[in-house]
Amino acid sequence: MDETIDLRLAKRNLRAELRRVPRDRDTIAERSERIFERVTELPEWQNAGSVLWYVDLPGEVRTQPFLSKALASPRRCGVTWCEPDELKLVWLESMNELSARTLGILEPVGEIRRDPRRRLDIDEIDLVLVPGMAFDRQGHRLGHGKGYYDRLLSRATDDTTLVALAFDEQVFDDIPHESHDVIMDYVVTESAVFRGSR
């Protein structure tokens, strides 16, 4: 029990420390492009018929320009949206199907979320692009502390590839992690690709 409390405290402290570190927003677009160049070199990306995307928040690796291009390809694109305590997934067909909701976050519009033909589950996805606050070289992830992605990714099959997108400064030699934390298959930054221990 004490070890669990210590790990959670260590995670909380690391999150607080990371929130204080300014990120050079002027270079985010360029660095995100380099990250996506590395992602597209992964064999799992090249073979993926379906990809689950996150829609980036300020300071995160940008996904929107690349999602827009992917929607014009034969690859199917899913996106997440948030309900209390869980992430829901829908197939997206156009960037016009996203609108700003809580805190300006882009999410699928209501009619898409309500359409049963658009709903999907993670076991229908070949590759998931995963955000986070920090990662380590073994593929451990530190999220924002709400557990949304851990709950979602815990349902992914072994055939689904989990690819974390991160800037170089978000990757550490080791970060606090618990047994229920989901490990990534890859952590991709602008300068490196780390193979996770999943």
Contacts in CASP RR format, 6 or more apart in sequence:
PFRMAT RR
TARGET T0000
AUTHOR 0000-0000-0000
METHOD contacts of the structure
MODEL  1
MDETIDLRLAKRNLRAELRRVPRDRDTIAERSERIFERVTELPEWQNAGS
VLWYVDLPGEVRTQPFLSKALASPRRCGVTWCEPDELKLVWLESMNELSA
RTLGILEPVGEIRRDPRRRLDIDEIDLVLVPGMAFDRQGHRLGHGKGYYD
RLLSRATDDTTLVALAFDEQVFDDIPHESHDVIMDYVVTESAVFRGSR
4 178 0 8 1.000
7 176 0 8 1.000
7 177 0 8 1.000
7 178 0 8 1.000
8 178 0 8 1.000
10 176 0 8 1.000
11 142 0 8 1.000
11 145 0 8 1.000
11 175 0 8 1.000
11 176 0 8 1.000
14 133 0 8 1.000
14 134 0 8 1.000
14 142 0 8 1.000
14 175 0 8 1.000
14 176 0 8 1.000
15 133 0 8 1.000
15 142 0 8 1.000
15 143 0 8 1.000
15 144 0 8 1.000
15 145 0 8 1.000
18 133 0 8 1.000
18 134 0 8 1.000
18 142 0 8 1.000
18 170 0 8 1.000
21 169 0 8 1.000
23 59 0 8 1.000
23 167 0 8 1.000
23 169 0 8 1.000
25 58 0 8 1.000
25 59 0 8 1.000
28 59 0 8 1.000
28 61 0 8 1.000
28 62 0 8 1.000
29 62 0 8 1.000
29 65 0 8 1.000
31 61 0 8 1.000
31 167 0 8 1.000
31 190 0 8 1.000
32 61 0 8 1.000
32 62 0 8 1.000
32 63 0 8 1.000
32 65 0 8 1.000
32 66 0 8 1.000
32 165 0 8 1.000
33 65 0 8 1.000
34 190 0 8 1.000
34 191 0 8 1.000
35 61 0 8 1.000
35 165 0 8 1.000
35 166 0 8 1.000
35 167 0 8 1.000
35 188 0 8 1.000
35 189 0 8 1.000
35 190 0 8 1.000
36 66 0 8 1.000
38 188 0 8 1.000
38 189 0 8 1.000
38 190 0 8 1.000
38 193 0 8 1.000
39 45 0 8 1.000
39 129 0 8 1.000
39 163 0 8 1.000
39 165 0 8 1.000
39 188 0 8 1.000
40 46 0 8 1.000
42 161 0 8 1.000
42 163 0 8 1.000
42 186 0 8 1.000
42 188 0 8 1.000
42 193 0 8 1.000
44 126 0 8 1.000
44 127 0 8 1.000
44 161 0 8 1.000
44 163 0 8 1.000
44 185 0 8 1.000
44 186 0 8 1.000
45 51 0 8 1.000
45 127 0 8 1.000
45 163 0 8 1.000
47 126 0 8 1.000
48 75 0 8 1.000
48 126 0 8 1.000
48 127 0 8 1.000
48 161 0 8 1.000
49 74 0 8 1.000
49 75 0 8 1.000
49 76 0 8 1.000
49 126 0 8 1.000
50 75 0 8 1.000
50 76 0 8 1.000
50 77 0 8 1.000
50 78 0 8 1.000
50 124 0 8 1.000
50 125 0 8 1.000
50 126 0 8 1.000
50 127 0 8 1.000
51 70 0 8 1.000
51 75 0 8 1.000
51 76 0 8 1.000
51 77 0 8 1.000
51 78 0 8 1.000
51 125 0 8 1.000
51 126 0 8 1.000
51 127 0 8 1.000
51 128 0 8 1.000
51 129 0 8 1.000
52 78 0 8 1.000
52 79 0 8 1.000
52 80 0 8 1.000
52 89 0 8 1.000
52 122 0 8 1.000
52 125 0 8 1.000
52 127 0 8 1.000
52 128 0 8 1.000
52 129 0 8 1.000
53 63 0 8 1.000
53 67 0 8 1.000
53 70 0 8 1.000
53 77 0 8 1.000
53 78 0 8 1.000
53 79 0 8 1.000
53 80 0 8 1.000
53 92 0 8 1.000
53 129 0 8 1.000
54 60 0 8 1.000
54 63 0 8 1.000
54 79 0 8 1.000
54 80 0 8 1.000
54 129 0 8 1.000
54 130 0 8 1.000
54 131 0 8 1.000
55 63 0 8 1.000
55 64 0 8 1.000
55 67 0 8 1.000
55 79 0 8 1.000
55 80 0 8 1.000
55 98 0 8 1.000
55 105 0 8 1.000
55 106 0 8 1.000
55 107 0 8 1.000
56 62 0 8 1.000
56 63 0 8 1.000
56 64 0 8 1.000
56 131 0 8 1.000
57 105 0 8 1.000
57 131 0 8 1.000
60 131 0 8 1.000
60 132 0 8 1.000
60 165 0 8 1.000
61 131 0 8 1.000
61 165 0 8 1.000
61 166 0 8 1.000
61 167 0 8 1.000
63 129 0 8 1.000
63 165 0 8 1.000
64 95 0 8 1.000
64 106 0 8 1.000
67 77 0 8 1.000
67 79 0 8 1.000
67 92 0 8 1.000
67 95 0 8 1.000
68 95 0 8 1.000
70 77 0 8 1.000
71 77 0 8 1.000
71 92 0 8 1.000
71 93 0 8 1.000
71 94 0 8 1.000
71 95 0 8 1.000
76 91 0 8 1.000
77 91 0 8 1.000
77 92 0 8 1.000
78 89 0 8 1.000
78 90 0 8 1.000
78 91 0 8 1.000
78 92 0 8 1.000
78 120 0 8 1.000
78 125 0 8 1.000
79 89 0 8 1.000
79 90 0 8 1.000
79 92 0 8 1.000
79 98 0 8 1.000
79 107 0 8 1.000
79 108 0 8 1.000
80 87 0 8 1.000
80 88 0 8 1.000
80 89 0 8 1.000
80 152 0 8 1.000
81 87 0 8 1.000
81 88 0 8 1.000
81 89 0 8 1.000
81 90 0 8 1.000
81 107 0 8 1.000
81 108 0 8 1.000
81 113 0 8 1.000
82 88 0 8 1.000
82 105 0 8 1.000
82 107 0 8 1.000
82 148 0 8 1.000
85 148 0 8 1.000
85 151 0 8 1.000
86 148 0 8 1.000
86 151 0 8 1.000
86 152 0 8 1.000
87 148 0 8 1.000
87 149 0 8 1.000
87 151 0 8 1.000
87 152 0 8 1.000
88 113 0 8 1.000
88 119 0 8 1.000
89 119 0 8 1.000
89 120 0 8 1.000
89 121 0 8 1.000
89 122 0 8 1.000
89 125 0 8 1.000
89 152 0 8 1.000
90 108 0 8 1.000
90 112 0 8 1.000
90 113 0 8 1.000
90 115 0 8 1.000
90 118 0 8 1.000
90 119 0 8 1.000
90 120 0 8 1.000
91 118 0 8 1.000
91 119 0 8 1.000
91 120 0 8 1.000
92 98 0 8 1.000
92 108 0 8 1.000
92 112 0 8 1.000
97 108 0 8 1.000
97 109 0 8 1.000
97 112 0 8 1.000
98 106 0 8 1.000
98 107 0 8 1.000
98 108 0 8 1.000
98 109 0 8 1.000
99 106 0 8 1.000
99 107 0 8 1.000
99 109 0 8 1.000
100 106 0 8 1.000
101 107 0 8 1.000
107 113 0 8 1.000
108 118 0 8 1.000
112 118 0 8 1.000
121 155 0 8 1.000
122 128 0 8 1.000
122 152 0 8 1.000
122 153 0 8 1.000
122 155 0 8 1.000
122 156 0 8 1.000
122 157 0 8 1.000
122 160 0 8 1.000
123 155 0 8 1.000
123 156 0 8 1.000
123 157 0 8 1.000
123 160 0 8 1.000
125 156 0 8 1.000
125 160 0 8 1.000
126 159 0 8 1.000
126 160 0 8 1.000
126 161 0 8 1.000
127 160 0 8 1.000
127 161 0 8 1.000
127 162 0 8 1.000
127 163 0 8 1.000
128 153 0 8 1.000
128 156 0 8 1.000
128 160 0 8 1.000
128 161 0 8 1.000
128 162 0 8 1.000
128 163 0 8 1.000
129 163 0 8 1.000
129 165 0 8 1.000
130 141 0 8 1.000
130 149 0 8 1.000
130 153 0 8 1.000
130 162 0 8 1.000
130 163 0 8 1.000
130 164 0 8 1.000
130 165 0 8 1.000
130 184 0 8 1.000
131 143 0 8 1.000
131 149 0 8 1.000
131 164 0 8 1.000
131 165 0 8 1.000
132 141 0 8 1.000
132 142 0 8 1.000
132 143 0 8 1.000
132 144 0 8 1.000
132 149 0 8 1.000
132 164 0 8 1.000
132 166 0 8 1.000
132 170 0 8 1.000
133 142 0 8 1.000
133 143 0 8 1.000
133 144 0 8 1.000
133 170 0 8 1.000
134 141 0 8 1.000
134 142 0 8 1.000
134 143 0 8 1.000
134 166 0 8 1.000
134 170 0 8 1.000
134 171 0 8 1.000
134 172 0 8 1.000
134 175 0 8 1.000
135 141 0 8 1.000
135 142 0 8 1.000
135 164 0 8 1.000
135 166 0 8 1.000
135 170 0 8 1.000
135 171 0 8 1.000
135 172 0 8 1.000
135 175 0 8 1.000
135 184 0 8 1.000
135 187 0 8 1.000
135 194 0 8 1.000
136 171 0 8 1.000
136 172 0 8 1.000
136 173 0 8 1.000
136 174 0 8 1.000
136 175 0 8 1.000
136 177 0 8 1.000
136 187 0 8 1.000
137 171 0 8 1.000
137 172 0 8 1.000
137 173 0 8 1.000
137 174 0 8 1.000
137 187 0 8 1.000
137 194 0 8 1.000
137 196 0 8 1.000
138 174 0 8 1.000
138 183 0 8 1.000
138 194 0 8 1.000
138 196 0 8 1.000
138 197 0 8 1.000
139 164 0 8 1.000
139 183 0 8 1.000
139 184 0 8 1.000
139 186 0 8 1.000
139 187 0 8 1.000
139 194 0 8 1.000
139 196 0 8 1.000
139 197 0 8 1.000
139 198 0 8 1.000
140 174 0 8 1.000
140 175 0 8 1.000
140 177 0 8 1.000
140 181 0 8 1.000
140 183 0 8 1.000
140 184 0 8 1.000
141 149 0 8 1.000
141 164 0 8 1.000
141 177 0 8 1.000
141 181 0 8 1.000
141 182 0 8 1.000
141 183 0 8 1.000
141 184 0 8 1.000
142 175 0 8 1.000
142 176 0 8 1.000
142 177 0 8 1.000
143 149 0 8 1.000
149 182 0 8 1.000
150 180 0 8 1.000
150 181 0 8 1.000
150 182 0 8 1.000
153 162 0 8 1.000
153 182 0 8 1.000
154 180 0 8 1.000
154 182 0 8 1.000
156 162 0 8 1.000
156 182 0 8 1.000
161 185 0 8 1.000
161 186 0 8 1.000
162 182 0 8 1.000
162 183 0 8 1.000
162 184 0 8 1.000
162 185 0 8 1.000
162 186 0 8 1.000
162 198 0 8 1.000
163 184 0 8 1.000
163 185 0 8 1.000
163 186 0 8 1.000
163 188 0 8 1.000
164 184 0 8 1.000
164 186 0 8 1.000
164 187 0 8 1.000
164 188 0 8 1.000
165 188 0 8 1.000
166 187 0 8 1.000
166 188 0 8 1.000
166 189 0 8 1.000
167 189 0 8 1.000
167 190 0 8 1.000
168 189 0 8 1.000
168 190 0 8 1.000
168 191 0 8 1.000
168 192 0 8 1.000
170 189 0 8 1.000
171 187 0 8 1.000
171 189 0 8 1.000
171 192 0 8 1.000
171 194 0 8 1.000
182 198 0 8 1.000
183 196 0 8 1.000
183 197 0 8 1.000
183 198 0 8 1.000
184 196 0 8 1.000
184 198 0 8 1.000
185 195 0 8 1.000
185 196 0 8 1.000
185 198 0 8 1.000
186 193 0 8 1.000
186 194 0 8 1.000
186 195 0 8 1.000
186 196 0 8 1.000
187 193 0 8 1.000
187 194 0 8 1.000
187 196 0 8 1.000
188 194 0 8 1.000
END
